[in-house]
Every structure is written in structure tokens, then in C-alpha cells.
Amino acid sequence: MSEALVATSENKITTSEKDYETKVPVVSVRLVSYNDPGRSTTSLPFEPIERNLVEGVVAKIGRQVNRPNNNAAQASKESIWFQSKVVSRSHAEIWAKDCQVYLRDVGSSSGTFLNRLRLSPSNKESRPYPLKDGDIIQLGIDYQGKTQDIFKCVIIKIQITNPLLSASNPYSTSVPGINEPVAKNSLDCCICLCHIGPFQALFIAPCSHCFHYKCISVILSSSDMFLCPICRQVANLKASV
């Protein structure tokens, strides 16, 4: 009798572990730095952040205070941190439910904005707001009188990919995490619109837009953070690959 009970218990544990290991992310999100053309100053630059949102798991968004220890990092691997003093330590939350991504402010002092609309007053939690691919999220407001990056707000363009829906469509050509369209005519420069011919110096941006090097050289020489003039996607040209 005892051996049978032990065997049953072991089977349950094995099944639970198998279910955990084969758990499939509901939605993949990619957060990229975005510079609003309507602003006179740039927002906090950051490397693209990718997360897989699993049903029932909430990704916390906040300010990075110090380097977490290994246990904390393992427990909060879905969390998203920014090195900005205008972002609260616990600022917002993002999660997926029924293949829909949601965002809410959890009582931040400087506010969370969705497509330029503030979600709630200071220190007040907001209701959940559904997100769609291409939405613009802003965390905090620039600290007046300070020009360092650490005092700038965070502006995010969110790219959303549902791997389950993509996998169910055999004709889908989308790439997870990259939803920006490539140039309609890959043989034309996206700036001067002139034909690209053999032996010409070219620059192909991480977002796949193509330019004559002489057309884009002024932008490339101004900063290591490249802002595509077509889709506004930001990339660090000196980042390791």
C-alpha cells in the first residue's frame, strides 16, 4: 500500500514539472526607446527589452535602485527596471490575459502615460488599460532644471507578438518582436529615394531600412544611438552582437 502511494506521489510531481517546463508564453513584448518628435528634448535612452508574458505572471516596472542578488533576480526575472530618478521604484505593471496585454499604474508619483494620456493621478492606482502593437508608453515627467539622462522620463514604443497566433498561421512571415515594416522598395534609398546600384556604400539599419551611406552619415556621426528617420526605432550602434 505504501509503495503504491509513493508511486502515485512521484507521478504527480513528474506531471507538474513537465507542465511547468512546457508552459508556452502567451505574448512576447519588445520595448524600444522612442523619441517623441513633439518633444524638444530626448527621453532616457535604453537598450531594447524583450519579455515573454505568461498567463498569470505580472511583470513589474520600476526604477533600478541597486544590483539585485541572485535570488532576487531569479524571483523577478520578468520585471523591467530603468535607471531614471523620475520613475518610481514600483511604477507600473504589465501582463497578458487571454492573449491581450494590459498596463496599469500602481500608484507612481510622476505618472504613467499611454499615447500621451495620463492613466491616474499621483499616488493613485489606475484601472488596467489594454495595449496594442505600436502604443507609446511614458513613465514619469522630466525633472526640470536637470539635463542628465538619469533625470529624463522613459518613453517606450511597445511591439507585441502573439506566438500562438503566429504559429497557427502557416503563411505568417512576421518575426517575433519586430513589427516595423521594411522599405517598400529595397532597391531605393529611404532618404533620397534614388536607386541603389552596384558598388555603392550602403547602411542597413537594425530595423531593416536601407540608406545610402552619404545620405545617413550626418545622423550616424552625431551619436552612437541611432534613431531611424523612417520608423523612429532606436538602436545602439556600438552594442555587442
Buried (B, 14 or more C-beta within 10 A) or exposed (E): EEEEEEEEEEEEEEEEEEEEEEEEBBBBBBBBBBBBEEEEEBBBBBEBBBBBBBBEBBBBBBBBEEEBEEEEEEEBEBBBBBEBBBBBEEBBBBBBBEEBBBBBBBBBEBBBBBEEEBBBEEEEBBEBBEBEBEBBBBBBBBBEEEEEEBBBBBBBBBBBBBBEEBEEEEEEEEEBBBBBEBBEEEEBBBBEEEEBEEEEEEBEBBBBBBBBEBBBEEBBEEEEBBBBBBBBBBBBEEEEE
